[in-house]
Amino acid sequence: MLFLASSFGRSIAHPKLGTVFGIMMQVRSHMQITGHIANLTQRLQNTFTQTLYVLFPMPNTRSQTLAETIKRARQQPFRAVIFLRSEHKITAFLETVLHNRAVANGTQSLHVILHRQLQQVTQLRECLKRLHFLEDLELILPHLSPPRWVRLLHDLRFPRLDLLRTNAPHSVVATFLELHNDLVYLSIKACGRTRRPCPLGQMQLGNLRDASGPLGCIVTLAQHSPVSRVSAQLSFVMDHDPVVTSTLTLTLLMVADNITVLELEFDPTDVNVLECIASNTPALRSLKLVKIKSTMMSRVSHRRAWKSAEEWGKTLRRLTFLQNFALCTSIAVTPIPGDIDREYRLVSQWGGCKTPHPTLRHVILWYLYGTLQDHMTYWNRRWSDREHCWSRWEQTNRFDSPDSSLFV
């Protein structure tokens, strides 16, 4: 309220001026309150909007998504060895090699190992097309049809490739090898053909040194390639016919007489398997024999290739360069499984007691394979320069229910 000073020095309120001033003050107060309310409303609105963005984010635009993909790809570290075990990993790797040339050019070893059928063949092919310096390639793609294999590998070239491991049909492998005839290591699975000759039989791979696959296919491949390391499986031979397997084994050893490392599946009723090996592979340094699953003949016969330990010892001594010998079988090699004394006598006879083997120093026994009582034992002996003779055989390791990775 406005007060006026009177002539008598007293404050007198002017009724009209007081009313106007009061209204003005009330209006000002209402305006301040309205402003506070507006500020509060705006802050609540901002908070609500931010909450909505968190709970329901707006989708990125195509350009934003691409920018994030490129940024993520360029942040990927360089790795020379790549393992892809799912289609999601294949998609992520494709994004990386599309936008990160250092990763694409730095990849030297690619391993694609799936447990389900590949759906997006195009994505994997696009990955392979960008790996110009690839040296090792592993493609294990179950249930992939031959036409899709052709679509995947058609006209792909890797100038530095020297290792291929795949389960592709051999007709597809043969076409692929026409562009990669400098391959050094080859590992293949089932042929895909049962009656017609394997397509790999006409291949000439002048640098091939290490071959692994079905015995029948490896035989045809070894005829025109200087392989020295062979791993041959009989598991693809129809009915595991002992006559067929023995014939194929003999053929392999005759056409590949410079083998130094041999891993061979065999029928335990083939009593001449070691004799055949000793007669045809004199330069052998490492031998691994794996008994195939029981055939009808082996279930009714008690003949075993190693039944005469002394004879096996004589045959092993004919392999004058042999250093490592390993045997895997589902039956017991001694009357009492796990008896270290009986195992020692067996290994000593193989290695020679009175006439020791000149070079054999490592023996691995894995018996009762595939049962709950399987054992694996390592036997070693050392050459003593001081005494100028071999030491006694000693069991250095023993494993119960071992993993196949120990059978090396």
C-alpha positions in Angstrom: 0.0 0.0 0.0 1.3 3.4 -0.9 1.8 5.8 2.0 2.0 9.5 1.6 3.6 11.9 4.0 1.2 14.5 5.3 2.0 18.0 6.4 1.8 16.8 9.9 4.5 14.1 9.2 2.1 11.2 9.4 1.7 8.4 6.9 -1.7 8.4 5.3 -2.9 5.6 2.9 -4.5 6.7 -0.3 -7.4 4.4 -0.8 -7.4 4.3 -4.7 -3.6 4.2 -5.1 -3.4 1.4 -2.6 -5.9 -0.7 -4.4 -4.1 -0.4 -7.8 -0.7 -1.2 -6.2 -2.2 -4.3 -4.5 -3.5 -5.6 -7.8 -0.2 -5.1 -9.4 1.6 -7.0 -6.7 -0.9 -9.9 -7.0 -0.4 -10.0 -10.7 3.3 -10.1 -10.3 3.0 -12.9 -7.8 0.8 -14.9 -10.1 3.3 -14.4 -12.9 6.2 -15.7 -10.8 4.1 -18.7 -9.8 3.2 -19.3 -13.4 6.9 -19.1 -14.4 7.9 -21.6 -11.8 5.1 -24.0 -13.0 6.2 -23.6 -16.6 9.9 -24.4 -15.6 8.8 -27.4 -13.6 6.6 -28.6 -16.4 9.4 -28.3 -18.9 11.8 -30.2 -16.7 9.2 -32.9 -16.2 8.7 -33.1 -19.9 12.4 -33.4 -20.6 12.8 -36.1 -18.0 9.9 -38.0 -19.4 11.2 -37.7 -22.9 14.7 -39.0 -21.8 13.0 -41.9 -20.1 11.1 -42.7 -23.2 14.3 -42.7 -25.2 15.9 -45.1 -22.8 12.9 -47.4 -22.7 12.0 -47.1 -26.3 15.1 -46.0 -28.2 14.5 -44.7 -31.7 15.9 -46.9 -34.5 19.1 -45.8 -36.1 19.0 -44.6 -39.6 20.8 -46.7 -42.3 23.7 -44.3 -42.4 24.1 -44.4 -38.6 24.0 -48.2 -38.6 26.7 -48.3 -41.4 28.8 -45.9 -39.5 28.7 -48.0 -36.3 29.5 -51.2 -38.3 32.5 -49.6 -39.9 33.7 -48.2 -36.6 33.3 -51.6 -34.9 35.1 -53.4 -37.8 38.1 -51.0 -37.7 38.5 -51.6 -34.0 38.9 -55.3 -34.4 42.4 -56.5 -33.5 44.6 -58.3 -36.0 44.7 -62.1 -35.8 46.5 -64.4 -38.1 44.4 -67.5 -37.1 40.6 -67.3 -37.2 38.1 -69.9 -36.0 34.5 -69.6 -37.0 32.1 -72.0 -35.3 28.7 -70.5 -36.1 26.9 -68.5 -38.8 26.8 -65.6 -36.4 30.6 -65.6 -36.3 30.7 -65.8 -40.1 28.5 -62.7 -40.4 30.6 -60.8 -37.9 33.8 -61.7 -39.6 32.4 -60.7 -43.0 31.6 -57.2 -41.6 35.2 -57.0 -40.3 36.9 -58.0 -43.6 34.6 -55.7 -45.6 35.8 -52.6 -43.7 39.1 -53.6 -42.3 41.7 -54.5 -44.9 44.4 -55.1 -42.4 42.4 -58.0 -40.9 41.6 -59.4 -44.3 45.2 -59.3 -45.5 46.6 -60.5 -42.2 44.4 -63.7 -42.0 46.7 -66.6 -42.8 44.7 -69.5 -41.3 41.0 -69.8 -41.5 39.0 -72.7 -39.7 35.3 -72.9 -40.3 33.9 -75.8 -38.3 30.2 -76.0 -38.0 27.9 -78.6 -36.4 24.8 -77.6 -38.3 24.1 -77.1 -42.0 25.3 -73.8 -43.4 22.4 -71.6 -44.5 24.1 -68.5 -45.9 26.7 -69.9 -48.4 27.0 -66.4 -50.0 28.3 -64.8 -46.7 31.1 -67.4 -46.3 32.0 -67.1 -50.0 32.3 -63.3 -49.6 34.6 -63.8 -46.7 36.8 -66.2 -48.6 37.0 -63.8 -51.6 38.7 -61.2 -49.5 41.4 -63.4 -47.9 44.1 -63.0 -50.5 47.0 -64.2 -48.3 45.4 -67.4 -46.9 47.8 -70.3 -46.2 45.7 -72.7 -44.3 42.0 -73.4 -45.0 39.7 -75.8 -43.0 36.1 -76.1 -44.1 34.0 -78.7 -42.1 30.4 -78.0 -43.2 28.1 -81.0 -42.4 25.1 -81.8 -44.7 26.1 -79.3 -47.3 25.0 -80.6 -50.8 27.4 -80.9 -53.6 25.8 -78.0 -55.6 26.2 -75.7 -52.7 29.8 -76.8 -52.2 30.4 -75.9 -55.9 28.7 -72.5 -55.4 30.9 -71.9 -52.3 34.3 -72.7 -53.9 33.8 -72.0 -57.6 36.8 -70.1 -59.1 38.3 -69.1 -55.7 42.1 -68.7 -55.8 44.5 -68.5 -52.9 48.0 -68.1 -54.3 49.7 -69.0 -50.9 47.5 -71.9 -49.9 49.4 -75.0 -48.8 47.0 -76.7 -46.4 43.4 -77.9 -47.1 41.3 -79.8 -44.6 37.7 -80.3 -45.6 34.7 -82.7 -45.8 33.7 -81.6 -49.3 32.9 -84.2 -51.9 36.0 -85.3 -53.7 34.6 -84.1 -57.1 34.5 -80.6 -55.6 38.0 -81.0 -54.0 39.5 -82.1 -57.4 38.1 -79.0 -59.1 39.5 -76.8 -56.3 42.9 -78.4 -56.5 43.2 -77.7 -60.2 43.7 -74.1 -59.2 45.9 -75.0 -56.1 48.3 -77.7 -57.3 51.1 -76.5 -55.0 49.3 -77.9 -52.0 51.5 -79.5 -49.4 49.0 -80.8 -46.8 45.6 -82.4 -47.7 43.1 -83.9 -45.3 39.8 -85.2 -46.8 36.8 -87.1 -45.5 34.3 -89.5 -47.3 34.6 -89.5 -51.0 30.9 -89.3 -51.9 31.2 -92.0 -54.5 30.9 -95.7 -53.9 31.3 -97.4 -57.3 33.0 -95.0 -59.6 36.7 -94.2 -59.2 37.7 -91.3 -56.9 38.1 -88.0 -58.9 41.3 -87.4 -57.0 43.0 -90.3 -58.8 43.8 -88.1 -61.8 45.3 -85.3 -59.8 49.1 -84.6 -60.0 50.2 -82.6 -56.9 53.9 -82.3 -57.2 54.4 -80.7 -53.7 52.0 -82.9 -51.7 53.8 -84.4 -48.7 51.1 -85.0 -46.1 47.8 -86.8 -47.0 45.0 -87.9 -44.8 41.7 -89.6 -45.8 40.0 -92.8 -46.9 42.4 -95.5 -47.8 41.0 -96.1 -51.3 41.2 -92.4 -52.2 44.7 -91.9 -50.7 45.9 -94.9 -52.8 44.9 -93.2 -56.0 46.2 -89.8 -54.9 49.6 -91.3 -53.9 50.2 -92.7 -57.3 51.0 -89.3 -58.7 52.2 -87.4 -55.7 55.3 -87.7 -53.6 53.6 -88.1 -50.2 55.8 -89.0 -47.2 53.2 -88.7 -44.4 50.1 -90.7 -44.7 47.0 -91.2 -42.5 44.6 -93.7 -44.0 41.3 -94.7 -42.7 39.4 -97.9 -43.5 36.2 -96.8 -41.9 34.8 -95.9 -45.4 35.5 -99.3 -46.9 32.2 -101.2 -47.4 31.6 -103.9 -44.9 35.3 -103.7 -43.7 36.1 -106.6 -45.9 39.5 -107.9 -44.7 40.5 -108.9 -48.2 39.7 -105.5 -49.6 41.5 -103.7 -46.8 44.6 -105.8 -47.0 44.8 -105.3 -50.8 44.3 -101.6 -50.5 47.0 -101.4 -47.8 49.5 -103.3 -49.9 48.7 -101.1 -52.9 49.3 -97.9 -50.9 52.6 -99.1 -49.5 53.8 -100.1 -52.9 52.9 -96.9 -54.7 54.2 -94.7 -51.8 57.4 -96.3 -50.9 59.0 -93.1 -49.5 56.6 -92.9 -46.6 58.3 -91.8 -43.3 55.2 -91.3 -41.2 52.2 -93.7 -41.4 48.9 -93.8 -39.5 46.9 -96.8 -40.7 43.6 -98.3 -39.7 43.7 -102.1 -39.9 41.7 -105.2 -39.2 43.3 -107.1 -36.3 42.8 -110.4 -38.1 45.2 -109.2 -40.8 48.2 -110.9 -39.3 50.5 -109.7 -42.1 49.9 -106.0 -41.7 53.2 -105.3 -40.0 55.1 -107.6 -42.4 53.6 -105.7 -45.4 54.6 -102.4 -43.9 58.2 -103.5 -43.2 58.6 -104.9 -46.7 57.4 -101.8 -48.5 58.3 -98.8 -46.3 61.9 -99.2 -45.2 62.4 -95.5 -44.4 59.5 -95.4 -41.9 60.3 -93.3 -38.8 56.9 -93.2 -37.1 54.1 -95.8 -37.2 50.6 -95.6 -35.7 48.3 -98.6 -36.1 44.6 -98.2 -35.2 42.3 -101.2 -35.1 39.0 -100.5 -36.9 35.6 -101.4 -35.5 35.1 -105.1 -35.2 34.0 -107.0 -38.3 32.1 -110.3 -38.2 35.4 -112.2 -38.8 37.2 -110.5 -36.0 34.4 -111.3 -33.6 34.6 -115.0 -34.2 38.3 -115.3 -34.8 41.0 -115.3 -32.0 43.8 -114.4 -34.4 45.5 -111.2 -33.7 48.2 -109.4 -35.6 50.4 -109.1 -32.5 49.7 -112.5 -31.1 53.3 -113.5 -31.4 55.2 -110.6 -29.6 58.6 -112.2 -30.6 57.7 -112.3 -34.3 56.5 -108.7 -34.1 59.7 -107.7 -32.5 61.7 -109.3 -35.4 59.5 -107.5 -38.0 59.9 -104.1 -36.2 63.7 -104.5 -36.2 63.5 -104.6 -40.0 62.3 -101.0 -39.9 65.8 -99.7 -39.1 64.8 -96.1 -38.9 61.7 -96.5 -36.8 61.7 -94.3 -33.7 58.0 -94.1 -32.6 55.4 -96.9 -32.6 51.8 -96.6 -31.4 49.0 -99.2 -31.2 45.3 -98.5 -30.6 42.9 -101.4 -30.2 39.6 -102.2 -28.5 40.8 -105.5 -27.1 43.4 -106.2 -24.4 47.0 -106.7 -25.5 47.9 -108.5 -22.3 46.0 -111.3 -20.4 45.6 -108.9 -17.4 44.8 -105.4 -18.5 46.8 -102.8 -16.6 49.4 -105.2 -15.4 52.6 -103.1 -15.7 54.9 -106.2 -15.6 53.1 -107.9 -18.4 53.2 -104.7 -20.4 56.9 -104.3 -19.8 57.6 -107.8 -21.1 55.5 -107.2 -24.2 57.2 -103.8 -25.0 60.6 -105.3 -24.3 59.9 -108.2 -26.8 58.8 -105.6 -29.4 61.8 -103.5 -28.8 64.1 -106.5 -28.6 65.7 -107.9 -25.5 68.8 -109.8 -26.6 68.9 -107.9 -29.9 67.5 -104.4 -29.2 65.9 -102.4 -31.9 68.5 -100.0 -33.3 66.4 -96.8 -33.2 63.0 -97.5 -31.5 62.6 -95.3 -28.4 58.9 -94.5 -27.9 56.0 -96.9 -27.7 52.4 -95.9 -26.9 49.7 -98.6 -26.0 46.1 -97.7 -26.0 44.0 -100.8 -25.5 40.4 -101.5 -24.5 39.6 -98.5 -26.6 35.9 -97.6 -26.6 35.2 -99.3 -23.3 35.0 -98.0 -19.7 38.3 -99.7 -18.8 40.5 -98.3 -21.6 44.1 -97.5 -20.7 46.9 -95.6 -22.4 50.5 -96.0 -21.4 53.7 -94.3 -22.6 56.9 -96.4 -22.7 60.4 -94.8 -23.4 64.0 -95.8 -23.4 67.2 -93.7 -23.7 70.5 -94.2 -25.3 73.4 -94.0 -22.8 76.5 -92.5 -24.2 78.4 -93.4 -21.1 77.5 -97.1 -21.3 77.1 -97.2 -25.1 73.8 -99.0 -24.9 70.0 -98.6 -24.6 68.5 -98.3 -21.2 65.6 -100.5 -20.0 62.1 -99.7 -21.1 60.3 -97.5 -18.6 56.6 -96.5 -18.3 56.6 -92.7 -18.2 52.9 -92.0 -18.3 49.6 -93.8 -17.7 46.1 -92.5 -18.5 42.7 -94.0 -17.6 39.9 -93.1 -20.0 42.3 -90.9 -22.1 41.5 -88.4 -24.7 42.4 -89.0 -28.3 44.6 -85.9 -28.3 47.1 -87.9 -26.1 47.5 -90.5 -28.8 50.3 -88.7 -30.7 
